[in-house]
Amino acid sequence: MIYLYAFITGGLLCAAGQVLIDFTKLTPARILTAYVVSGVILGASGFYEKLTELAGAGANVPLTGFGNTIAKGVRESIDRDGFTGIITGGLTAAAGGITAAMCFAFLFALFFRSRPK
């Protein structure tokens, strides 16, 4: 049953993004930013924790999950380190994802060339 909840939750999050792309004048960059910020807000409010318990990877994989990871890292780092946790917590919690994105971007840049439009 967890697979069904994950599929439905992830699908709804992606469908909402597609609706925003198709029916608004928002750029994809603004939509992605809105997803991350909404994940931070939902994570800070405690709602996202309940959603991840229900849907698992269906809630953790989209960009809202990245925002939730950042919020959780900041919260834990503030409890542990105090004021400096505001700066270090989000980067520490999301370091694996950020590093993977940078490494894959570098590898793709080595093997593929951009074309002028």
Protein Blocks (a to p, Z undefined) as FASTA:
>chain_A
ZZmmmmmmmmmmmmmmmmmmmmmcbdfklmmmmmmmmmmmmmmnommmmmmmmnmmmmmm
mmmlmmmmmmmmmmmmmmmnommlmmmmmmmmmmmmmmmmmmmmmmmmmmpccddZZ
